[in-house]
Amino acid sequence: MAGLGPLSSVHPTDRLVGHASVMGALRAQIRHLAAFDTVGSAFVPTVLLHGETGTGKGLVARVIHDSGPRAQGPFLDVNCAAIPETLLEAELFGFEAGAFTDARRPKPGLFQAAAGGTLFLDEIDALPLSLQHKLPKAIEEKRIRRLGAVREQLVDVKLIAATQADLNARVPEGHFRADLYHRLAVILLHIPPLRERGEDILVLAQEFLRQYAEAHRLISKQLSPEAEAWLQRYVWPGNVRELSHLMERATLLHPEVILNASSIERLCLVQPQPAAPVRQGAAQGDSEPQDEPTRIRQALIQSGGNVVRAARLLGLSRDAVRYRMRQYGIQRPLSELSSPLVGEAPGPFWGRFFDK
């Protein structure tokens, strides 16, 4: 998540909070590209958003929509990993009456429902190969054919896709079609991870504390200097989403106005690991963040094998975690099923302000 800004923003891109140069460049690029999203144009550019989980791809997609001529049209947000493979084609393209059992009435698909606006396909890497070959024509020619239909229909839709996978690397592996990748990546925007945004960590933390205090009618918490230092040292595997959830837990559960480092660390769901001794001759900054399969395995262990709880820790949907478990061949840690969830906090308020 890039970060949510004040509701009174002068321009939609102001909702992308932060002073880091990468965020300034992203806001400028969105403003520049907005002029080309003309309703009715056959040349509306497709956008591919790339970034780790929790960096704010869903928010950026919505800001792109709100910044251009299509802002008055619909914005449909679809998670490709959350829809069963057998239903995806019908959901995207629609169907005619009698196309399959129980199809008693025709139903428009998401491409048609988003006409005049934007269709956002999140986790596009989860799209099965059997369906990938049907998207390029819909993107390039703006034509779709419902299941069971004879004639094609024109659709006026801007398509935004998002992924945390390296699709360019998946093409030669045979996991993603080259023609679809090149049609999606007409405009490729990278959403930076939180650990690369410097002082934005504190800017966002303070904004989240203000928003959650206002939402829950509480006094806004304040960060001590030690807490600020802790926030900047932490690697943020869940990025801005993780930061927002941590600040809401602090707002709800911390009894004092001042937040110290020990309290924040205690409220952090993914407990920081002790720093490993630095190898002689190794640079201090050469450690890499954990890869996705490792994070998923650790979340499953920490959640006692509960996929729903692991998804909450990772900031993903349950279906998205299950898809990745199948993708990486990860099994639930059966020996750990009785383990308690370390540091689990109440969840009814999570995700109120934020999207994928």
C-alpha positions in Angstrom: 0.0 0.0 0.0 1.4 3.3 -1.0 -0.4 5.0 1.9 -3.7 6.8 2.2 -3.8 10.6 2.2 -6.3 13.1 3.6 -9.9 12.8 2.1 -9.6 16.5 1.1 -6.8 15.9 -1.3 -6.6 18.5 -4.1 -5.6 15.8 -6.6 -6.1 12.0 -6.5 -2.4 11.5 -6.5 -2.1 13.3 -3.2 -3.5 10.1 -1.6 -0.1 8.6 -2.3 1.5 9.9 0.9 5.2 10.3 1.1 8.2 12.5 0.4 10.5 9.9 -1.1 11.7 10.8 -4.6 10.4 7.5 -6.0 6.9 8.5 -4.8 7.2 11.9 -6.3 8.2 10.3 -9.6 5.2 7.9 -9.4 2.7 10.7 -8.7 4.1 12.7 -11.7 3.9 9.8 -14.0 0.3 9.1 -13.1 -0.6 12.7 -13.7 1.1 12.7 -17.1 -0.5 9.5 -18.2 -4.0 10.4 -17.1 -4.6 12.6 -20.2 -4.4 9.5 -22.4 -7.3 7.6 -20.8 -10.0 9.2 -23.0 -13.4 7.6 -22.9 -14.2 6.0 -26.2 -10.6 5.9 -27.4 -9.3 2.7 -28.9 -5.8 3.6 -27.7 -6.2 3.8 -24.0 -2.8 2.4 -22.6 -2.8 -0.7 -20.5 -0.9 -0.4 -17.2 1.0 -3.2 -15.3 1.8 -2.5 -11.7 4.6 -4.4 -10.1 5.4 -4.5 -6.4 5.6 -6.6 -3.3 2.5 -7.5 -1.3 1.2 -4.6 0.8 2.9 -1.9 -1.2 -0.4 -0.4 -2.4 -1.0 -1.6 -5.9 -4.7 -1.5 -5.4 -4.6 2.1 -4.1 -2.3 3.1 -7.1 -4.8 1.5 -9.5 -7.7 3.5 -8.0 -5.7 6.7 -8.1 -4.9 6.2 -11.8 -8.6 5.7 -12.4 -9.6 8.8 -10.4 -6.9 11.0 -12.0 -8.2 10.7 -15.6 -11.3 11.2 -17.8 -12.7 7.8 -16.7 -13.1 8.9 -13.0 -16.9 9.2 -13.4 -17.1 5.6 -14.8 -17.0 2.3 -12.8 -13.9 1.0 -11.2 -14.0 -2.8 -10.8 -11.4 -4.5 -8.6 -10.9 -8.2 -9.3 -8.5 -10.6 -7.5 -7.6 -13.3 -10.1 -6.4 -15.6 -7.3 -9.7 -15.4 -5.4 -12.0 -16.6 -8.2 -12.1 -20.4 -8.9 -10.5 -21.2 -12.3 -13.7 -22.8 -13.5 -15.6 -19.5 -13.0 -13.0 -17.0 -14.2 -13.9 -17.0 -17.9 -17.6 -16.5 -17.2 -16.8 -13.8 -14.6 -14.6 -11.9 -17.0 -16.5 -12.3 -20.3 -20.1 -13.1 -19.2 -22.3 -15.7 -20.7 -25.5 -16.2 -22.7 -28.6 -18.1 -21.5 -28.1 -21.8 -21.9 -24.3 -21.6 -22.1 -24.0 -24.1 -19.3 -26.2 -25.8 -16.7 -28.1 -23.2 -14.6 -27.3 -20.4 -17.0 -31.0 -19.4 -17.2 -30.4 -15.7 -18.0 -27.6 -13.9 -19.9 -25.1 -12.1 -17.7 -22.6 -9.5 -18.7 -19.0 -10.1 -17.6 -16.7 -7.7 -15.8 -15.3 -6.3 -19.1 -18.7 -5.1 -20.0 -19.6 -4.0 -16.5 -16.5 -1.8 -16.4 -17.4 0.0 -19.7 -16.5 3.6 -19.6 -14.2 3.0 -16.7 -11.4 0.8 -15.4 -11.0 -3.0 -14.8 -8.3 -3.8 -12.3 -7.0 -7.4 -12.4 -5.0 -8.0 -9.3 -2.6 -11.0 -9.0 -2.7 -11.4 -12.8 0.0 -14.1 -12.5 -2.7 -16.4 -11.0 -4.6 -16.3 -14.4 -4.6 -19.9 -15.8 -2.9 -20.5 -19.1 -6.2 -21.8 -20.5 -7.6 -18.2 -20.2 -4.5 -16.2 -20.9 -4.9 -16.6 -24.7 -8.3 -14.9 -24.6 -7.2 -11.7 -23.0 -4.9 -10.2 -25.7 -7.7 -9.8 -28.1 -9.9 -8.2 -25.5 -7.1 -5.8 -24.6 -5.9 -4.9 -28.2 -9.2 -5.0 -30.1 -11.5 -4.1 -27.3 -13.8 -7.0 -28.2 -15.1 -9.8 -26.1 -17.3 -12.8 -26.7 -19.6 -14.1 -24.0 -19.6 -17.8 -23.3 -22.2 -19.4 -25.6 -22.4 -16.3 -27.8 -21.8 -16.2 -31.6 -21.1 -12.5 -32.0 -18.4 -10.3 -30.4 -19.2 -7.1 -28.6 -17.1 -4.0 -28.3 -16.0 -2.9 -24.8 -14.6 0.5 -23.8 -12.4 -0.4 -20.8 -9.1 0.7 -19.4 -7.2 -2.3 -18.1 -4.8 -2.2 -15.1 -3.1 -5.4 -14.0 -1.0 -6.0 -10.9 1.4 -8.6 -9.8 4.3 -9.2 -7.3 5.7 -11.8 -9.6 8.4 -11.2 -12.3 6.2 -11.9 -15.3 9.1 -11.3 -17.7 10.9 -14.2 -16.0 7.9 -16.4 -16.2 7.5 -16.1 -19.9 10.5 -18.3 -20.9 9.5 -20.8 -18.1 6.1 -21.3 -19.9 4.1 -20.0 -17.0 2.9 -16.8 -18.6 2.2 -16.0 -22.3 4.5 -13.6 -24.0 1.8 -11.9 -26.0 -0.2 -11.2 -23.0 2.7 -9.9 -21.0 3.7 -7.4 -23.7 0.1 -6.2 -24.1 -0.2 -5.7 -20.3 3.2 -4.0 -19.9 2.5 -1.1 -22.3 3.1 1.1 -19.2 5.0 -0.6 -16.4 4.9 1.1 -13.0 7.0 -0.2 -10.1 5.6 0.4 -6.6 8.6 0.6 -4.2 8.7 -1.5 -1.0 8.4 0.5 2.2 12.0 -0.3 3.3 13.2 1.8 0.3 11.2 4.9 1.2 13.3 6.2 4.1 11.5 8.9 6.1 8.2 8.0 4.5 8.0 5.2 7.2 7.5 7.9 9.9 5.3 10.1 7.7 3.0 7.1 7.1 3.1 5.9 10.7 2.0 9.3 12.0 -0.7 9.6 9.4 -2.1 6.1 10.3 -2.1 7.0 14.0 -4.0 10.1 13.3 -6.6 8.4 11.0 -7.2 5.5 13.4 -7.5 7.7 16.4 -10.1 9.7 14.5 -11.9 6.6 13.3 -12.1 5.0 16.8 -12.6 8.4 18.6 -9.4 8.0 20.6 -6.5 10.3 21.5 -3.9 10.0 18.8 -0.8 8.1 19.9 2.7 9.7 19.7 5.9 8.0 18.7 8.9 8.3 21.0 12.3 8.8 19.4 13.2 5.1 20.2 9.9 4.0 18.6 10.8 6.0 15.5 14.2 4.4 15.3 12.7 1.0 15.7 10.2 1.6 12.8 13.1 2.7 10.6 15.2 -0.3 11.4 12.5 -2.9 10.8 12.5 -4.5 7.3 8.7 -4.4 6.8 8.0 -7.7 4.9 4.3 -6.7 4.7 5.1 -3.2 3.6 2.6 -0.3 4.1 -0.2 -2.7 4.9 1.8 -4.2 7.7 2.6 -0.7 9.0 -1.1 0.4 8.9 -2.2 -2.7 10.8 0.5 -2.2 13.4 -0.5 1.4 14.0 -4.2 0.4 14.4 -3.3 -2.2 16.9 -1.2 0.3 18.8 -4.1 2.8 18.7 -6.5 0.2 20.1 -4.4 -1.8 22.5 -1.6 0.5 23.9 -2.9 2.2 27.1 -0.5 5.2 27.1 -0.3 8.2 24.7 3.4 7.7 24.0 4.4 4.7 22.0 7.8 3.3 22.9 9.9 0.8 20.9 9.2 -2.2 23.2 5.5 -1.7 22.9 5.6 -1.6 19.1 7.8 -4.6 18.9 5.4 -6.5 21.2 2.4 -5.6 19.0 4.3 -6.6 15.8 2.7 -9.9 14.5 5.8 -11.1 12.7 8.3 -10.8 15.5 11.7 -9.5 14.3 14.5 -12.1 14.4 17.7 -11.3 16.3 20.3 -9.9 14.0 22.8 -12.4 12.8 26.5 -11.7 13.4 28.0 -9.8 10.5 30.4 -11.9 8.6 33.9 -10.5 8.5 34.4 -8.5 5.3 30.6 -8.5 4.5 28.8 -5.2 4.0 26.1 -4.5 6.6 23.6 -3.6 3.9 23.9 -6.8 1.8 21.3 -8.9 3.6 18.2 -9.5 1.4 14.6 -9.6 2.6 13.1 -13.1 2.9 11.7 -14.6 -0.3 7.9 -15.2 -0.6 7.9 -19.0 0.0 9.9 -18.5 3.2 7.5 -15.8 4.5 4.5 -18.1 3.7 6.1 -21.1 5.5 6.9 -18.9 8.6 3.4 -17.4 8.6 1.9 -20.9 8.5 4.1 -22.1 11.4 3.3 -19.0 13.4 -0.4 -19.4 12.8 -0.3 -23.1 13.8 -1.1 -24.2 10.2 -4.2 -22.0 10.0 -4.4 -20.6 6.5 -6.8 -17.8 7.4 -4.6 -16.6 10.2 -1.5 -16.9 8.0 -3.2 -14.8 5.3 -3.9 -12.1 7.9 -0.2 -12.1 8.9 0.9 -11.8 5.3 -1.7 -9.2 4.4 -3.2 -11.5 1.7 -6.5 -13.1 1.1 -7.0 -16.7 2.1 -7.5 -17.8 -1.6 -4.3 -15.9 -2.5 -2.3 -17.8 0.2 -3.8 -21.1 -1.0 -2.9 -20.3 -4.6 0.7 -19.6 -3.6 0.9 -22.7 -1.5 0.0 -24.8 -4.5 2.4 -22.7 -6.7 5.3 -23.3 -4.4 4.4 -26.8 -3.2 4.0 -25.7 0.4 2.2 -28.0 2.8 0.6 -26.9 6.0 2.9 -27.7 9.0 0.8 -30.5 10.5 3.1 -30.9 13.5 2.5 -27.2 14.3 -1.3 -27.3 14.2 -1.6 -27.0 18.0 0.8 -24.0 18.2 -0.8 -20.8 19.4 -0.8 -17.7 17.2 2.0 -15.5 18.6 0.9 -12.0 19.2 -2.5 -12.3 17.5 -4.6 -9.2 17.9 -8.3 -8.6 17.4 -9.1 -8.2 13.7 -12.5 -6.6 13.2 -10.9 -3.2 12.3 -8.2 -4.4 9.9 -8.2 -3.1 6.4 -10.9 -0.5 6.9 -9.1 2.2 4.9 -7.0 0.2 2.6 -7.1 -2.0 -0.4 -4.8 -4.6 -1.8 
